[in-house]
Amino acid sequence: MKRYIAAITLLCAAVASARAESIASPNLTPEEQALLASAQFMESYHPDEPSYHKIGSISNPKRPDIPPSTILELSFGSDDAEPARKEGRDMAQFHYSEHQAEMFLYLEGWEKYHHDRFFTRAYVQEGMQAFEKALKASGPEPPAKERHSARGR
């Protein structure tokens, strides 16, 4: 059983390390990059506040004898949400289907956030909310004209 736990721990560390290298930003300090590389980070969603990353700490209130752990806090904020909202509004204006809009936003977020699932989903969520709001504001779409062929008459 201990071998399985050790193997899972190593796998998680390897995945976190690979992920950290893929999303490491030149804006991160060496200390922040080290926390990211060692999978000591937390992601949060605050789309109406400025985006940020900072070093913080986390503790267990039920175990005050354990010292707090240092973590890197990464926030999906308004700086991340606004481009997604703009894309959503633009796609509604150009009559994308809901499926097309969601797939476009997903692919764009996946590329922009270097395969980070949390930030990609947040990007899609913000874009789709703007897409749906823009569709409602534009009113119902007129029905498509029926096409008649010469054979059908």
N, C-alpha and C positions, 0 to 999 in steps of 0.2 A: 504494500500500500504506500509506503514511504517513497518507493521508486516512482510510482505514478504521480504523487504530489510533486516530487522534485522535477519530473519531466514536464508537468503542466506549468510549473513555475518558470522553468527555463524557456518553454514555448512562449508564455506570456511576455517574458522579458525580451525575447528576440523580436516578437511582433511589435512591442512598444518601442524598442530601439529602432527598428526599421521605420516605423511610423514617425518617430521623433526626427530622424534624419530627413524624412520626406517633407515635413512641415516646418523644420527649423527655419527661422526667418533671420535675415541679417539684422533685424531690429531687436533681436533678443541678445541680452548680455551673455557672457560665457557661463555665469551662474544659472541663468534661466535655461540656457541650452542644456546644461548638465541635468537640471531637474526634469526637463522634457525627455532627455535621453534615458533617464532612469525611471521613467513612467511615474514620476511624482508630480502629477498635474491634475487640474480640475477644469472642466469646461462649463460655462454658464451661458444662459440665454437671456439677454436684456436688450431687446431690439429698439427700445426707445431711449436708451442711454448710450453715451459714446463707447465705442469698442476699446478694450484695454487688455493688457497683460501685465501682471505684477506678481511679485513673490509674496506669499501669505503663509499662514500656518493653520493647521487643523489639529484639533485635540479631541479626546474622548471624555465627555463630561462624566461618564460612569466610571472612568479609570483615571482619576487625577494623578495617580502615582506615575503614569506614563507621560514623558515629556511630549509637548506638541511636535508635530512633524512639519517640516518646511515643504511647501508645494508651490507650483507655478499655477496661477489662475489665468485662464484664457477666456475672454468674454466675447460672444457674438453680440455686437451692439449695433447702433445706428449706422456706423461707418460700413458695416457689412450688410445691413438690411436694406439700405437705400438703393444700392445697385440692383438688388433682387426685385424690389418694388418697381423700379423703373422698367426692368425687363418685363415684368408681369403686365404693367400698364401698356407697354408697347405691343406686346403680343395680343392683348385684347383688342387694341386698335386695329391690328392687321388681321383680325378674325381667325386666329389660331384656334384649334379645338382645345378642349381642356387637356386631353391626353398629350397633344403636341406640346402645349405649354409646360406641362409637368415634366415631360421627358427632356425638353430643352433646358429647363432650369436645373434638373438633376445633373445632366451632363456638364453644364457650365459650372455648377457648384462643385462637382466631383473634381474637375480640373483645377478650379480656382483654389480649393482648399486641400489639394494634394491627397485626395482619397480619404479625407477625414469624414466619417459618417455623421458625427454630431453636427458639424458646421454645414455639411452638405444638406442635411435634412432641414436645418434652420433656414438656409438659403431658399430651399424649395418652398417651405412653409410661408415665408414672407412674400416670395414672388407670386405664389398661387393666391394668397389673400388679396394682393393688389390686382391680380388678373380678374378674380371673381368680382371684386368691388367695381372695377372699371366696366365689366360686362353689365352689371346691374345698372350702373349710371348711364350707360348708353341706351338702355331700353331694350325691348324685345327685338330680335333680329327678324327682318322680313322673311317670309317663306321663299325658298328657292323657286325659280320659275321652272315649270315643267317643260321638258324637252319632248317635242313631237318629231317622230321620224316620218319620212315619206311612206315607209312601208306600213306603219301603224294606222294609217287613215283609210 
